[in-house]
């Protein structure tokens, strides 16, 4: 019986039609056509895991955490790198900010008198309060021992109440013609009386249209008559004055006399 020929040791054909080199450790031919770098399999391969990757984790990243930061201020960094806003100054000098060597001390539960600044500060510390310079122009300056935060709060509250009590000035306007008849005049006079009674100012003016400017003396007489009829309720702040095509007079309400 014939033995089957053994193909051991014979080159095995590869897919490319060429013979495969013998030996298990032989390297495969480079099918790309480009020369393979020395030390393949031991050294670093371009784009491989063992070699440095351009822009990879093992190499420096442009603008990344491991690389140098680009120069210049960071976007939105004006809040940190820009100049700080000026600190709001206190309305009063307190404690160690007081520069006088001697001060006149006033306040509750203290003996009023002139003390050195060290003695006055010690008195305030013993009461666990602040030394506040309330009159710096006096000789010597006057300081009061009190709770500074409470003092500022009371001042703001008092100022707010004063603004709330302050009445807003309202100006009502009344227009006349240079030849206003008595019926129209009396109608507008009643309106002016009610305006003055409610505390508003009255700005009355005569409007001269076209050639009616020739009757400006007549308009002045009308405004003076108007002010005279309102004498009991209002006083004249501004006498009749001609501004362009208007002659104006201003009346303000008289203060009511308390009984």
NORTA-V506579 format. One line per field, one symbol per residue. phi: phi as a letter, one per 20 degrees, with the letter a starting at -180 (. if undefined). psi: psi as a letter, one per 20 degrees, with the letter a starting at -180 (. if undefined). A space follows every 10 residues. Layout:
phi->???
psi->???
This chain:
phi->.feffedfne fefdfendee ffnfefefff eenefeffmf ndeedfmefe dfefmefedf efmefeefff fnfffmeffd efffffffff fceclfefef ecbeecqemc efrecfffff ffffffelcd edeecfefcf gecceaefff ffffffffff ffffffefed dddcdcdfcf efffffffff fffffffene ecddbdeedm efffdfffff fffffffffd ffdbdeebfg cecmdcdccd cdffffeff
psi->ppqpppjqiq ppqahjirqp qqphjqqqqo iiiqppqqkp igbpqpjrhi rppojahirp pojahirqqq rrqqpjjhhh hrqqqqppqq iqpqciipiq hqqoprrqkq oqaprrhggh hhghhhjlaq opoiniiror qpqporoggh ghghghgghh hhhhhppppp ppqppqrilp rhghghghgh ghghghhijq qpoqqppopc jiiikhhhhg hghhgghhhj hhhqqphprp ppodjppqqp pqqqpppp.
